[in-house]
Amino acid sequence: MDSAPIPTPEQNERDALAAALLEEEDALDGVKAEPTRPSDLYLDTVNRNALDFDFEKLCSVCLSNVHIYGCLVCGKYFQGRGKSSYAYAHSVHEDHHVFINLETGKVYVLPDGYLVADPSLDDIRHFLNPTFTPDSIKYLSSAAHLRSPAFDLSNKPYTPGFIGLNNIKRNDHLNVVVHALLHVPPLRDHLLLSNFVGKEPELVKRFAALAKKLWNPRLFKAQVSPHEFLQEVVRVSGGRFKITEMGDPADFLGWLLNRLHIDMGGSKKRNSSMIYRTFQGEVRLETQQVKVNKDAFGVARPQFDIDRDIKKTTNPFLFLAVDLPTPPLFQDAEDKNIVPQVTLASVLSKYDGRTTQESAGQLKRYKLTALPPYIILHYKRFTKNNFVEEKNPTIVNFPLRGVDFAEYLDAPREGTPTVYDLIANVTHESVAGTTRDKEATVWKVHLRAGGGGGENEKWFMIQDLILEETRKDMIFLGETVLQIWERRVDAAAGIAAGVEDTVASTSAKMDVDL
């Protein structure tokens, strides 16, 4: 066994300081909240405009994350509250006296050291640690949510859930995935009602905290920074995803779904986590060695031969890869690139069980055998060659409502819902042409608010901090990369929204590129 690393003198000093602060705070915790006293007049120095709890809870002096308090006057973070602490020194030197424990939400006046129990501070506590109840989240996906705006400190209205996320540097490809997932009702509600107080993985804790901030109806400003969550993503992924470099949102989505599944206690069994219950489906793959036969018109082309062996396998999936047709090589008469368009039905024909694809000397065809409550489609828009990474500019025409997947489902049972409505659409924007330019890339997400179509449904476009209501007939014009479709459920028939009983997961990590 490897021997434990020997602590450095600096680490020993920090640990000793933390232990001393903890002992000092334990002694101070015996002080009960007192009724109103002259020192409570310090509460009028609280500056809500300076408060921002989106960043990592680190002391601004020693960078420790143990026993951190936030100054409610200037917004800075300090360690401890005892006489030898940095928060105590700050209160004396800067004449700032009101501090909040960033873990418990308790408010103290320093240097006096007593606990404050004042209802006027409840809004700050809710801003720091938003809490939700089943009743408060019941209508988040309905038109009633649109008719009940919240208001920030400037008395400007905003709709919880539909606010901007800060682009720290080059993380807009991560922001669109966060937005899309946090608008999937089962996953969103699970995170909003969570109360992680044990040894749950830090990634899940921070993702839940970000969800609560995004849907918080008592924000001081209508924007949120994903800094804490993305810092954990960088750490857990070993630097695979960075906030300083542009990346592929589909790659991040695949990694995040599998990671959340494991961190939520998931296993290889179906429905073993919220991720599997929400997104896991099943597809059947048939393969056969290529043999060229002539069709009825005498044209030689590879075809499936039922008289030869066909290998059949079933695979679980968390999202489906959709191939786009090759764009034209030539230009039109006006010397401009032709932007081809295809229908959603034509690209989904890959999963009809009849359309074949040739790859590595084999013919392949796909058929869905189980549909999940939410289908994620990945349009494979980018390909690499020996020289550059190419972009397929093909536009996909799709409706926002009423896409029936029955044609792609093998032997659907009677009463099984197969109609889906779109709830999130991630698009890519860059300079014109077929070469991918990562430096000039912009990622946007379209999100559905409300539902049911008509006036009860609106769509918003979010790009970092930019939020705009968008016309429904303009959404398909972007270069779509990811979509999330929601299955309609016949409540009257009592049909459950779970995955079909036929799903049999064979791997903890889903195949996402088929």
N, C-alpha and C positions, 0 to 999 in steps of 0.2 A: 504493500500500500504506500501511496505517496504521503510523505509527511506534510503536516499542515504548514502553511507559510508563516514565517516568523513576523509578528507585527512590528512595524516601524515605530520609532520614537514618536513620530507625529500621530500615528494611529492610536498609540497608547495614551497620548495626551488628550486626543479628542474623546476617546472612550471614557477616560477619567472625568473629563469635564461634563460629558453627558450624564454619567452616573451621579456626579455631584448635583447637577441641576435637577435630576429626577428626585433625588433625596430631598432637595430643598423644596421642590414643588409638592411632594407628598406631605410635607409639614404645612405648607400653605393651604393645601386642599381642605384642611380642617376649618378654614374660615368660611362661614356661611354668608349667603347673600344678605345684605343689610337693607333695611328700608331706605327711602330717599334721604340723602344726607347732602351737605354742601358740596362734597366732591363730585356728586352726580351732575353738577353743572358742567363738568367736562364733556358731557355727552353732546353739548351743542358745538363742540369742535370736530365732531365726526364729519368727514368729507366723503360723501358717497361717490362723487365724481372721480375720486382718486382710487377707488377700489377696483381691483381686477384679480379675480381668483382663478384665472385660467392657466396660470403658469405653475411650474413645479414648485412644491412647497419646500424651498431651501432658504436657510438663513442668508441674508444679504452680506453678512460679515464672514462667517466661518463655512458657509455652504453645506452645513449639516441639515439633515431632514428629520431630526429628532426634536420633539417638543417645540414646534414652530408656531409662533404667534404673528398675526398680522396687525400692523398699526392702522387703526381706523381713521387716522388723521392724514397720513401721507401714503399709505398703501404698501409700505415696505415690510418685508418679512424678517423676523429676528427669532433667535433661539431662547427658550426659557422665559421665566418671569421673576426668578429669585433675584436677590441683591447682587449676585455675581454674574447675572445673565446679560446678554446683549440688549434684550428688550428693556430691562431695567435701566441700563445706561442710556438707551435712546430716550426713554421717558424723562430722564433728568437733564440730559444735555440739550434736547430739542424741544422740551416742554410739550411733548405729545404723550397723552395719558391714557388713552382708551385702546385696548388690545383685545383681539379675539383669538381663541385657540382654534387653529385651522382644522383640527381633527374632531373636537367635541362641539365646537360652536359656542362655547362659554365665553363671556365677555368679562374682562377684568380692568380695573383702574390701577395704573401704576404711577408712582412708586408705592402708593398706599397698599396695593396688593389685594384689594377686596373684590369679590364677585358681584357683578351687576345683574339684577333681574329687572329689566325694563322692557315692556312690550313694544316700545318705539324702535327697538333693535331687531325685531322679528324679521323685517324685510331683508336685513343684512344676513341673518342666519339662513333664510330661504335662498338668498342669492348664492351663499357659500355652498350649502348642501340642499338642493331642491328635493322635495319629497312628493310622492304621488300616491293616490289611492285608486282603487278600481273605479270609483265613481268619477274621479277627475280625468281619467283617460278614456272613458266610455265613448266620447263623441269626437275623438281626435281625427278620425277618418271620415267624418260626416260633414255635411254642409253646415251644420250648426257651429262647427269649429270656425268656419270662415266668417260667420256672423258675430263672433265674440272676440274681437281683437283685444290684445293686451297693450299696455302703455309703458314706455320706458321713463327714465328720470326727466327727460325733456318733454314728456307728455305726448310723444309721437307714437301713433298706433303701429303695431306689428302683429303678425300672426305667428304664434309659437310653432316651431318646427320649420318655418320657412324664413330663415335668416341666413346671413352670410357667415362663412368660415374664413378666418384669416389665412392668407397665403404667406407663410413665414418667409419663404424664398422661392422654392420651385416645387411646392407640394400640392398644386391644384389637381394633379392626377390622383392624389390620395383623397383630397376633399370630396371629389364627386362620388367616390365609392362609399365614403362615410355617409354622405347625404342619402344615397340610394338605399343602403342597408337600413338606416334609421327611419326610413319611411315604409318599411315592411311591417305591417301591424303586429303580427305575433312576436317577432324579434324585438320590435320597439317596446311593446307592452311588457315583455319579460324583463327588459333592462330597466324600464322606468319603475317597475314595482320591486326591483331587487334591493336587497339590503345586505351588502357584503361586509361582514364584520369578522370573518374568520381568516383562513389561510388561502383564500381563493387566489388564483394567478393574477398578477398585477395588470396584465393586459385586459382581462375581463373587467376588473374594477374600473380601470380608466375609460374603457369603452362605455360602460354603464354611466359613469360620471359625465362623459361627453354627451350621451343621449339625454340625460336629465337637464343639462345646461341648454341643449338645443331646443328642447320642448318646454323650458321654464317660462311660465306666464308672468314672472316677476323679475325680469332682467332689468339691470340698470341701463344697459345699452343693447340695441337690437343686433348684436353680433357676438360671435363666440370664437375663441382661439382653440384649435385642436392640439396645442403645443404639448401638453402632458401626455396625451394618447400617442401622438406621433413619435415622441421621444422614446416611449416604451416599444413602439413598433420597430424603430431603428435598433434598439438594444436586443429585442427578442429575435429579430431576423438576422442578426449578425452583420448589419450594415447592408443587407441586400436591398432594402428600401431606404431612401434618404430624403430628407426635406430640402436638400440643397441641389438635387439633381432630378431632372425630369425622367419619368419612367412610364410604364405601361399599366393603366388601371386594371386591365384584365388579369395581369400577372399578380398584382396586389390583391385583387378580389379572391382569386383562387387560394393564395396563401392565407389570407385572413379567415376565410370560411373554414378551412381545415384546422387552422390554429384555434379558432374559437370553439370548434367542435371538441377538440381535445381538452382545452382548458375548461369547458363546461361539463367535463366528466363523461364525454362521449366515448363510445367503443365501436367495434366493428358491427354491432347489432343495429338494426334499423330502429329509428325513433329513439335512439339513445341520447340525443341532445336536442336542444331547440333548433340547431342548425339542420340536423337531419330531418326533423319533423316538418321543417318549413320548406327546404329546398331539395331534398333528396328524391330522385326518381330512378328509373331503370330503363336501359336500352338494350335491345338484342342486336348483336353483330353477327352477320353471316359472311364468311370468307370462302373463296374458292380459287384455285390456281387458274391463271389466265389461259384461256384457249380461244383463239379467234375463229369465229364462224361467220358465214355469209347470211345476211338477213334476206327477207323476201324480195328486196330490190337488188340483190347481188352484191351488196356492200359488206366488206369484211369488217367486223367489229367484235370486240370481246363481249361475251354474253355468259350469263349463268346457265349451266347445263344441269338439269335436275337429275340426269342419269349419272352424274359424277358426284363424288363426295363433297358435301357442303359442311363446313365447320361452323357450329353455332355456339356463341358465348353470350352471357348476359353480364352487363357491367352497371354498377350504380353511377350516378352522376350528380354533381351539384350545379353545373350549368352546361348548356349545350353549345358546341361550336358550330357556327353557320358559315359556310363558304360563299364568297361572292364571285360572280363571273369575272373572267379576265377583262380588263378595260381595253378598248380599241387602241391599236398602235398608231393609227393615222389621224390626221386633223381634218376639220371641215374646210369648206371653201373660204371662210373668213379667217383661216389660220388660227383658229382657237381650238382648244382641247374639247373634245366631245365628252360630256358628263353623262355616262350611261345611267339608266334607271331600271330597276327590277322590282317585282312585287314580293311581298313577304311570303306569299304562297310558293313562289318559284324557288326561293332559297330554302324553305322548309321542306321541299320535296326530297331532300337528302334523307329524311326520316320516314318516307312513305312505304318502305319495305320493297320498292320496285326499282328505284333509281340506283344505279351502280356507279362506283368509283374505282378507278384502277390505281393501285399503289404498291410499289415494290414487288411487282410480278403477281399481285393478287387482286381479285375483284372483291369489293366490299359493298354491302348494303345494310341499312340500319332501319330498325323499327322500335318505337317506344313501347314498352310493356307496362309501365306505371308512370302516372303523372303526379308530380308533387303539387302542393297548394300554390307554390310560387315558382314559376319557370324563369330562369335567367338565360338569356341568349347572348352569346358572344359572337359578333360579326368579325371574322378574321380579315381585318383590313390591311394588316402589315405583313410583308414577307421580306426575307433577307436573301440577297445573292452574294456573289463574291466581292462586289464593289460597294453597294449602297443598300440601305433599307428602303424598300419601295412601299408606296401607299396606294391602295385601291380607292379611287374617288367615287365609286359607284354609289348612287343614292338608292335607298330601299324605301319603297312606298308601302306604308303600313297604316291600318286604321288604329284608332285609340281604344276602340271597344269591339268586343264580339268576335275575337279570333277563335275559331273552333279547331281544336287539336285532335278531334275524333279520327280524322283521316290518318293521322300519324300514330295512333294508339292501336296496338294489336288486340283484337277481340275485346272491346270495351264492354263492361257489364252494363246491363240496363239500369238507367238512373244515375250512372256515373257522370258527374259534371265534367265537361271538356271545353267549356267556353271560358276564355280568359280576357281580361282587360288590362291595359298598360298602366303602370303606376310610376315608373321611372325610366328615363331615357338619357344615356350618357353619349355626348357627341364630341367629335374631334374637329378642331379648326386649325389650319395652317396655310401657308402660301400655296397658290395654285400649282398643280403639277402632280407627278406620280412619285416624286422622291420625298421621303419623310424628313422634315426639318424639325428636330426636337427643340431647337432654340426658339423657334417661332410658333410653337404649338400652344394652343389654348384648349383647355378642357372645360366643358359646360355640362350641366345636368338639368333636365326638365323633370319636374315633380308634379304629381297630381295632388290637388287639394280638393277635399270633398269626394264626391263620387256619384255615379248614376247617370252621368251625362247632363246636357242642358245647362241651365243656370246653377244647378247644384254642384257643378264641377268646374274648377278652374285649374289652369296650368301656370307654373312659375318657372322661369329660367334663372338659375343661380350660377354665377361665375365668381368664385371667391367671395368678395363683399358686395358684389353687384346682384341685385334682386329685381327682376322685372316680370310682370304678368305677360304671358305670351299667348298669341292666337293659336287655337288648336290646329288649324289647317296649315300652320307654318312649321310644326314640329318635325315632320318627316324630312324637311329640306336639308337638315344637317347630316354630317357623315357619322351615322350612328355606329358605336362600338359595343355598347352594352345596353341591355334592356331587362327590366323585371316585369313579368306579367302575373297578374293575380287571378286566381280561379274564382269564378262565380260559384257561390254555394246556394243550393236550394234549401233555404232555412225551413220552409214549410214541410219538405219531405224529410227533414232531419238528417241530411247527408253531412257527415263529418268532413272537416277540412283536412284530415290527416292524409298521409301518403297511402296509396293502395296497399292492401294486405299482401300483395304478391311481391313487394319489394324485398329482396334478400341481399343485404349488403355483404360484400366479400372483402372489403378493404377499408381501413380507417381513413385512407386518403382517396378522394374521389378522382376518377378520370374526368378531365374537363375538356380535353381536346380530342375529339373523336373524328 
